[in-house]
Amino acid sequence: MCVLCHTTQNASTKDGGSLEFKFMIHELHMGKALPSVVAGGKLSINGTDFSNVVFPADPGTDPRRCETCHSQTVGATQATAYLTEPSRVACGACHNDANFATGANHPGGIQNDDTQCANCHVPQGEMDFDASIKGAHVAPTASSLLAGLSVKITNVQKGTAGTAPVVTFTVLDSKGNPVPLSALSSLSLTMAGPTSDYGYTSFGSDTTATPGYVTESATKTAVCAANGTCTYTFTHVVPAGATGTYAVGIESERSQTVPELKSGATVQTAITVGTPNPVAYFSVDGSTVTPRRQVVPFGSTACNACHVNLQLHGGLRNNTEYCVFCHNPSNNDASTRATAVVAADKVLPPQGIHFNLLIHRIHYGINQPANRPFIVVGHSGSHNDFSGVLFPAMDPTGNAADTRNCAMCHINSTEQNNLALTGLNPVIDPQGPINPIQHFSSACTGCHMDLPAAAHTLSNTETLGTTAVEACNVCHGSAGAFAVDQMHAQY
């Protein structure tokens, strides 16, 4: 339907730019990475500024994954056209610093038409990162030249209260060959618990910067056999008196050097890739092992529906089951805020980063009130302002700022059914109007950020004895007059 209007004859009446579909779509999704924007210009399409658009893959930095749109698995009749029919319009939409009329910034020189494009830009060459269409659009982390890395936990022993867990794991490449730890950039193990709700367990006075969890590097201290099986004994112990189920996860990455073709010469390029984060559970008191509840799919399946290959914190973290170890109710950015590179960030209170608060607020993005931007100070004091994030789903009327499609992330209607859960930890939110805020109030006010919403959550929270109880389920439960799924229904 779109291409009936977005033809070669269609041009903007506001700024004169082309509105042809293949040109507009490539240009729009390049957005912030467009050469003209990188050079300081703006991307205006029919009067709308798309200069801040980021392609969500890898995450938001790599627009080279062509098959995110040009899928080879859905049966499109002309699915391979992007490989066999290169053109100045399609290619020039992304590479808009190339001038085909003069040959500037185009190694192939002047091109007066498209008849010669396929001579150099063949569908696939002999290696990644060459001038072929597939080769030139390989995202580094997807390179076939990488040996790969797989780390799996096979056993956890001695993890009872007051003792140090001993973790057995394997380190192999994609072909099953053992990889020595000396070949890795890093490998660390993280312990958290109990799984009923993370965040308020102390693993010692030296872990105040990592509330609710402890991370230890094992790169130099794990003991490995020739077959790639390793064991690591934590230096921190499970707290005395601990009960229930605790969890261990691993984060690791490997840097490899591969050949890359640049300006006709082969150079060596380093690519660092993180491995999936394995997680294992163990009982600290002999009770039945109870894994952490799933609210969104464990792994990165739901995230990668949009982000393709989500790798965060330098590529080290990519599994929601592991993310919640650190992004727990008691954690915030206090440990990095003092080193903020933006002076204004230093004088503000820390920002809460509990997973339910963080994810809702990031994806609420452009809907955030101007006086309450969600800014997290990251490693090395980095300034991370999520005010410009646009949730990719649209409502039936085409509103691109709609965030009601909970099922894009949630599984088994957890946004609705989990309201019946009790005993979850309060969430630290130093910049919010309520601190600490109760668990479900934290999730809901991740999007409903105005003061009346805060007052509503506070007026429906009551302290019974020593426990704060939220009354959300009365009205917003599945049988309530304002059930979550009804209030977020799009159709």
N, C-alpha and C positions, 0 to 999 in steps of 0.2 A: 504494500500500500504506500509506504513512504516514498519509494522511488518513482511513483507516478508524478509527484510534484518535484522532488529533489533531482531534477534532470540537469543536463549540461547547460540548458538555457536559463536556469534559475539562479538569480543573483540577488544579493541583499539590496533593498531600496534604501537602507540606512547607512551602510558603509561600503557597498559595492563588492563585497567579498562573495566568492562562489558558494552556492548552497547545494551544489551537486553532491549526492549522497556519499560517494566514496571519498571525495575530497573533504567534505564537512566532518564526517565521522572520524577519519584519521586525524584531522587537525584538532578536533575537539578533544579526543582522548589523549593526544600528546600534551595539550594544555601547558602545564608548567614546564614540561621538558622540551617544548618547541624551541628550536634554535633562536628564533626571533624574540621569544619571551625570555629565554636565558640571557640574551644580549640586552635586556632591559625594556623590550617592547611589550605591547598588550595584544591579546588575542580577542578580537571582537567579532562575533558571529551574529549578524542581523541585529546589531545594537546591544547584545548581551556580552558581558566580559567573562570569558572562560579561561583567563590566564592562570587561575589557581586550581584548575582541574588536574588531578593526578590519576594516572592509570593505577588501579588498586593492586596490581600484582607486585610481589616481591619486596616490600609492600609499598606501593605508590611511587616506585622509582624506576621501574623497568617496563617500558611499553613494547618490548621486543617479542612478547609471546603472542604471535599472530593468531595461533590456533585457539586462543581464548574466544575469539569471534569467528575466525575461519575454521570452524570445527570440521574435522575429518570423520566424525563418528555419527553425525545426525542425518546423513543421507541427502544433504543439499546437492542439487544437480550440478552446480558449478563450483563445488567446494574447492577444487584445485585451481580455480582461475587466478587466485592471488600468486600462485607459483608459476603459472604458464603464460600469464598475460601482464607482465609488468608495464607500467605506463608512467609518463611524466606527472600526470594528475595525481594518481594514487601515491606514488613515491614522494613526489614533491610536496604533498600535503604534510608529511612528517618532516622530511628533510627540506624545510623551506628556506634554508640558506644556500641551496643549490640553484644556480641560474642556468637553465638548460639552453637559453638563447646565446649566452656568452661563454658557457663552459665553466664559469666560476664555481668553485667548491664541488665540482663534479669530475672525478678522475677520468671519466670517459669522454670529457670534452663537450663540444657543442652537440646538441640533439634537437633537430628541427621537427622531428616527429617521433613516434613510438616504435618504428619498425626495427630499430637496432638494439632496443633495450634488452631483449632476450638473448642477444649474442653474448653479453658479458654476465648478465644476471640470470643464469640457468637456475632451474628449480633447486637443485642440491649438488654441491661440489664434493670434494674428497675429504674435507675436514671442516670442523666447526670454525666459525668466525672468518670464513672466506667471503668472496664477493657474491656467492650464490644467495638466492633469496632466503632459503632456510638457514644457511650458514651465517649470514649477516644478521639474522634475527634470533640467534640462540641466546637466551638468558644465561649468564655465567653459571648459575647454580643448576642449570639443566644440561650442561655440556656433557656429551658422550665421552669426552676425553678424561673425565674424572673417574678415579677408581672406586669412589663411593665409600661409605662408612656406615656400619650398622652396629649399634650398641644395645644389648638386651640384658635385662636382669634375670638371672636363673634361680636365685635363692637368697633369702635373708635369714640369718641365724642369730641367736643370742640377743634378740631385740626385746628383752623383758625390762620392766621398770628397774632403773638403776644400773643397767648394763649397756655396753656399746654394741650396736648392731654390726654384724659382719656380712657384707654384701658380696655375692658372687655374680659376675657379669662377663659377657663375652664382647670382644672387640674384633669385628671382621669387616672385610671389604665386600663389595657387591657380589663377588664371586665366591665368597665363603672363606677367603684366605685370611689368616690372622694378621692383625695390624699392631705393631708395637706402640706402646703409649708414647714413646719418644717421637713418633711420627705425627702426633696430634698437637694442635695449637693449645688445646685445653681439654680437661675432663674433670668435672666436679660432681659430687653427690650432694643432694639436699634431703633433709629429713624434716617432716612436719607431722603434726597430730594434735588431738585425735581427729579422725575423719568425720566425727559428728559435726564438727565445725572447727576449722583452723583459726589460728590467730592469737590465742591467749596463753600459749604454752611457752615457758621460758626454758631454753636449753643452756642457760648459764649467763653470768654477768658480762661475759665477753660477746654476747649476741644481741645487745640492745639495738644495734643498727639493723638487725634482721628480726623484727618481732614475730614470734610464732613459728619460726623455722631456723635452721642452721645449714649453711652450705660449706663444704670442705673440698679443697682441691685434692685430687687423687692422682694427678698426672705423674708425680715422681714417687709416690709412696705406695700405690697399689702393687700387689705382687701378681705377676702374670706368668702363665705357662706358655710353652711354645705353640700350643694350639689356639691361643687367643683367649683362654679362660683366665679371668683375673679375680682377685679377692681384695676387698678393702675393709678395714676396720675403722669405724668412726672414732675420732678422738673425743667427741662429745657423747654423753650417754643419754638414754631415755630417762626423763626426770623420775626421781623416786616418787612412788605413789601414783604413777601414771596408770590409766585404765583405758580399755577399748582398743581400737585399731589405729596404728600409725602408718605412715607412708614414706617411701624412699623413691627418689627420682634421680635421673642422671641427665646432665647437659654436657655436650661435647661438640667439638668442631675440628675440622681438618683443613689445612691450607695446602693446595697443590699448584704446581706450575705447569701450564699448558701452552702450546704454541698458538699464536694468534696472528692473522694477516692484517697488517696495517700499512696503508699507502704502498702496497706492492711488496713489502718486506715482512718476513716472519720474525716476530718478537715473542719473548716469553712473558706470559701474564700469570700472576698469582690469583687464584680463586679460593675463597674460604667458604666452606659449606658446613652448616650445622646439621647434626643428626636428629632424627625424631627422639623425643624425650620419653624413655621408658619409665613406667611407674609400677612399683610393687607394694603390696600391703602386708602387714604382719601384726599379730596380736601381741600386746605388751603384758597381758595378764591372763592368758589362756582362754579368753572368751572367743566366740566365733568371729572370724575375720569379716569385717564389714567395710567394703570399699566406700569411698566418698560418693555422695549422691551425684547423679548426673542431671544437670539443668540444660546444658547444651551438649552436643555429642563430644565425647572425649576424642583426643587427637586434634586434627585441624580440618576435618571434613566440612563442617558448616562454614568455617571461616574461609576456606579455599573455594567455596562456591562463588565468592566475589574476589578473594585475594589471590587465588590460583596457587600460590606457594608462600604462605605466610611464615616469615622467619623474623623474629624480633630480638631485640637486645643483642645486636651483632650476629644474628643468625643462630643464637644458642637456644632459643625457646620457641616452641612451635606446637605444643600440646596443651589444650585447655585443662586437662587433668593435672598437668604440672604447673601451669600458670597460677592456679588458685593456691598453691603452697605459699607464694610470696604475696600475691594480690589478695590478702586475707583481711578480715574486718579491722585488725588493729594497725595495719600498715599505712604509711603515708610517705611523702617525699622529703621528710625532715632531714634525712641523712645527706641529701644532695642540695637542698634549697640554700644552704649557707654558701655554696660555691657557685650560685647562679650567675650566668654571664650577663643577664639582664638585671640592672640595678633594682628595678621596680619589683622583681620577683623576690629579692632578698628581704624586703620589709613586710611581705605578706605572710600570713600563717601557712603552715604546710598544707598540701593538698591531699585529700583522701584518695587512695588508689585501690580500695577493695574492688574485686572483680565486677560485682553487680553494679556498683556506682560507676566505675571506670568505663565499662563497655557501653552502658546505656548513655552516659554523658558524651563519650566520644562520638557515637553514632547519631546523637541528637544534634551535634555540630552546629550548623547554621541556624538552628532554631533557638539556640541559647540566648537568654537575655543579655543585652550589651553590657550590663553592669555585673554579670556573673560568668565571665569566660572560664572555660576549663583549661587551665594551664598547668602542666606538670613539669617540674624541673627534673631532668634526667641525669644520666651519668655525665660527669665533667661539667655539670651545671647547665646543660643544654635546655633551651627554652622550647617547650612543645605546646603550642597553642592549637587546640582542636576546634576552634570556633568556626573554621571554614569547611569542616567535614560535611559532605552531603551523603546521606543514606541513599544507596543506589536504587531502592525500590520506589515505585510510583503508585499512587492510588488510581482507581478506575477513571478519574477525570484527568489524569496526567500530571497531578501535583507531585513534583519531584522532591518535595520536602516532607513527605508523609512517612511516618515512622511506626505505623500501627501493625505492620506485618510481623508480629512476634514469632511466628513459626519459621521465619527465615533462619533463626538461631536456636530457639527453644525446641526441645523434643518432648513428646508425650504431654503436651499442654502444661508444662511445668510452670509457665507464667501464671496459670490459673490454679492448678492443683497444689502447688507447694505452699499456698497461703495457709493451708491447714497445719503445716509444720510448726513445732514449738521448740524452745530451748536454743535457738540460734543466737550467735554472739552479736552484741551491738557493734556498730560500725563507726570508726573514728573519721570525722569529717570536719577538720578545723576551720575550713573556709565556709562551711555551710551555716545556715541559721540555727540548726539543731546539732549539737555535738556533745556526746555521741548520739547517733541516730539509730533507731532499731532497724533490724535486717530488711524487712520488706519495705519499710518507709524509705530506706536507702535506695533500693532498686527503683521504686516508683518515682522518687524525687530526682533520680538520675535524669529523667526527662521532664517531669512536672516540677520545674525549678522556681516557680514564683512563690512569694511569701504566703499567699492564701493556701497553697498546697501544703507548705510546711506547717501552717497553723492547723490544717485539717489532720495531718498525720499526728501532730502532737496532741490534739484534742481527742484522738482515738487510740491513745496509748496510756495504759494505766499501770501503776506499780502495785502488784499484789504480793505482799510480803517483801521479798528481796528481788523479785523478778518483774521486769517490765514486760507487759503483755500487750500485743497489738491486736486491735479488733478488726483488722482489714477483712478477715474472712466472712464477717457478718454481712457486709454489703457487697464485697467484691469476690466472694467465693462463687463456685459454680451455680449455687442455688440463689445467690443474692440478686437484688434488684439492679445492681450495677456491676455485674460479673465482668471480670477483666476481659474475657474473650468477646463479650458483647460490646464493651466500650471501645475495644480495639478492632472491631469488625470493619472490614473495608467494603463489604458488599451488602 
